[in-house]
Amino acid sequence: MTTHADPDGRLAAFGTQLIEVHHWLREELALLQDNVDAFLDGTGGRPRELRAHCLTFCSALERHHTGEDTGAFPVLAERLPELRPVIAQLEEDHQLVAGILRKIEELVGGLDDPAELGEGEADKVRAELDGLAAIMESHFTFEERRVVTALNELKVPGWTESRPGFLLTTEP
């Protein structure tokens, strides 16, 4: 990991950490997609485990976006007004992703036995996950391209003392 330190040695490269969080979320989504495929093909784990994995992933992604919306984005908008249109687009994406996450949770919550699923139901689960993956990739790439440098240059005292919410991958 590349870090940038200010004179007192505290980490200042929030944007670099953001890329790491996005990488982790990408990996988790790919794993979830693999687990759903295995379950729907009859080779995967039990429905309870799949639902737990799905809920954990959905919760982590939601926490990340909520942390950005309530923590990072207001600071960026205040300090760099030229980023406000970018932030507005990212917040719109967050709303779109939240809707997809609700749909995925609903679909996965109904999974019990892959043999009892109709072909269309399995396709709905896969399609929602594929759509989420596409939107997340586009969103993360856009965010990384437009926001990382600005985050790396921020000096926010509360953030240097502990990781801000948008950079957490697990519950604080």
C-alpha positions as CSV (number, residue, x, y, z in Angstrom):
1,M,0.0,0.0,0.0
2,T,1.3,3.4,-0.9
3,T,0.9,5.9,1.9
4,H,1.5,9.6,2.3
5,A,2.3,10.9,5.7
6,D,2.1,14.4,7.1
7,P,4.9,15.6,9.5
8,D,3.5,13.9,12.5
9,G,3.3,10.6,10.7
10,R,-0.4,10.2,10.5
11,L,-1.9,8.7,7.3
12,A,-3.2,11.2,4.9
13,A,-3.9,9.0,1.8
14,F,-7.6,8.5,2.2
15,G,-8.0,8.1,-1.6
16,T,-5.5,5.3,-1.7
17,Q,-7.4,3.6,1.1
18,L,-10.7,4.1,-0.8
19,I,-9.2,2.2,-3.7
20,E,-8.3,-0.6,-1.3
21,V,-11.9,-0.7,0.0
22,H,-13.3,-0.8,-3.5
23,H,-10.9,-3.6,-4.4
24,W,-12.2,-5.6,-1.3
25,L,-15.8,-4.9,-2.3
26,R,-15.2,-6.1,-5.9
27,E,-13.6,-9.3,-4.5
28,E,-16.5,-9.9,-2.2
29,L,-19.1,-9.4,-4.9
30,A,-17.2,-11.8,-7.2
31,L,-17.2,-14.4,-4.4
32,L,-20.9,-13.8,-3.8
33,Q,-21.6,-14.3,-7.5
34,D,-19.6,-17.5,-7.5
35,N,-21.5,-18.7,-4.4
36,V,-24.9,-17.9,-5.9
37,D,-23.9,-19.7,-9.1
38,A,-22.8,-22.8,-7.2
39,F,-25.9,-22.8,-5.1
40,L,-28.2,-22.4,-8.1
41,D,-26.3,-25.1,-10.0
42,G,-26.8,-27.4,-7.0
43,T,-23.1,-27.6,-6.1
44,G,-22.9,-24.9,-3.5
45,G,-23.6,-24.5,0.2
46,R,-26.8,-24.3,2.2
47,P,-29.3,-21.5,1.7
48,R,-28.7,-20.1,5.2
49,E,-25.0,-19.6,4.5
50,L,-25.7,-18.0,1.1
51,R,-28.2,-15.6,2.6
52,A,-25.8,-14.7,5.4
53,H,-23.0,-14.0,2.9
54,C,-25.4,-11.9,0.8
55,L,-26.6,-9.9,3.7
56,T,-23.0,-9.3,5.0
57,F,-21.9,-8.1,1.6
58,C,-25.0,-5.9,1.1
59,S,-24.5,-4.4,4.5
60,A,-20.8,-3.6,3.9
61,L,-21.6,-1.9,0.6
62,E,-24.4,0.1,2.2
63,R,-22.2,1.1,5.1
64,H,-19.5,2.2,2.7
65,H,-21.9,4.4,0.6
66,T,-23.6,5.8,3.8
67,G,-20.1,6.7,5.1
68,E,-19.3,8.5,1.9
69,D,-22.6,10.3,1.8
70,T,-22.4,11.5,5.4
71,G,-18.7,11.8,5.9
72,A,-16.4,12.2,2.9
73,F,-18.7,13.8,0.4
74,P,-19.8,16.8,2.6
75,V,-16.2,17.5,3.4
76,L,-15.2,17.3,-0.2
77,A,-18.2,19.5,-1.3
78,E,-17.3,22.1,1.3
79,R,-13.6,22.2,0.5
80,L,-13.7,21.6,-3.2
81,P,-17.0,23.1,-4.6
82,E,-15.9,22.1,-8.2
83,L,-16.5,18.5,-7.2
84,R,-20.2,19.0,-6.3
85,P,-21.5,17.7,-9.7
86,V,-19.3,14.6,-9.3
87,I,-20.5,14.1,-5.8
88,A,-24.2,14.5,-6.9
89,Q,-23.7,11.8,-9.6
90,L,-22.0,9.5,-7.0
91,E,-24.9,10.0,-4.6
92,E,-27.4,9.2,-7.4
93,D,-25.5,6.0,-8.0
94,H,-25.7,5.1,-4.3
95,Q,-29.5,5.4,-4.5
96,L,-29.5,3.1,-7.6
97,V,-27.3,0.6,-5.9
98,A,-29.4,0.7,-2.7
99,G,-32.4,-0.3,-4.8
100,I,-30.5,-3.2,-6.4
101,L,-29.3,-4.4,-3.0
102,R,-32.9,-4.5,-1.7
103,K,-33.9,-6.6,-4.7
104,I,-31.0,-9.0,-4.3
105,E,-31.8,-9.4,-0.6
106,E,-35.4,-10.1,-1.5
107,L,-34.5,-12.7,-4.1
108,V,-31.8,-14.4,-2.0
109,G,-34.1,-14.4,1.0
110,G,-36.5,-16.6,-1.1
111,L,-33.9,-19.2,-1.9
112,D,-34.4,-22.5,-0.2
113,D,-33.8,-25.3,-2.6
114,P,-32.2,-24.7,-6.0
115,A,-34.2,-27.7,-7.3
116,E,-37.4,-25.9,-6.5
117,L,-36.5,-22.7,-8.3
118,G,-37.9,-22.1,-11.7
119,E,-35.3,-21.2,-14.4
120,G,-36.6,-17.7,-14.4
121,E,-36.0,-17.2,-10.7
122,A,-32.4,-18.3,-10.9
123,D,-31.9,-16.0,-13.9
124,K,-33.3,-13.1,-11.9
125,V,-30.8,-13.6,-9.1
126,R,-27.9,-13.8,-11.5
127,A,-29.1,-10.8,-13.5
128,E,-29.4,-8.6,-10.4
129,L,-25.9,-9.6,-9.3
130,D,-24.5,-9.0,-12.8
131,G,-26.2,-5.6,-13.0
132,L,-24.9,-4.7,-9.6
133,A,-21.3,-5.8,-10.6
134,A,-21.6,-3.6,-13.8
135,I,-22.9,-0.6,-11.9
136,M,-20.3,-1.0,-9.1
137,E,-17.5,-1.2,-11.5
138,S,-18.6,1.9,-13.4
139,H,-19.2,3.8,-10.1
140,F,-16.0,2.8,-8.5
141,T,-13.9,3.6,-11.6
142,F,-15.6,7.0,-11.9
143,E,-15.1,7.7,-8.2
144,E,-11.5,6.7,-8.2
145,R,-10.7,8.7,-11.3
146,R,-12.5,11.9,-10.0
147,V,-12.2,11.8,-6.2
148,V,-9.0,9.9,-5.1
149,T,-6.6,12.8,-5.6
150,A,-8.8,15.2,-3.7
151,L,-9.1,12.7,-0.8
152,N,-5.4,12.1,-0.7
153,E,-4.8,15.9,-0.3
154,L,-7.4,16.3,2.6
155,K,-6.2,16.9,6.1
156,V,-9.1,16.0,8.3
157,P,-8.1,15.6,12.0
158,G,-10.8,13.2,13.0
159,W,-9.9,10.9,10.1
160,T,-6.2,10.8,10.9
161,E,-7.0,9.6,14.4
162,S,-9.2,6.6,13.2
163,R,-10.4,5.4,9.8
164,P,-13.5,7.2,8.7
165,G,-16.6,5.1,8.1
166,F,-16.4,5.1,4.3
167,L,-13.0,3.3,4.6
168,L,-14.2,0.5,6.9
169,T,-14.8,-3.0,5.5
170,T,-16.1,-4.4,8.8
171,E,-18.3,-3.1,11.6
172,P,-16.4,-0.5,13.8
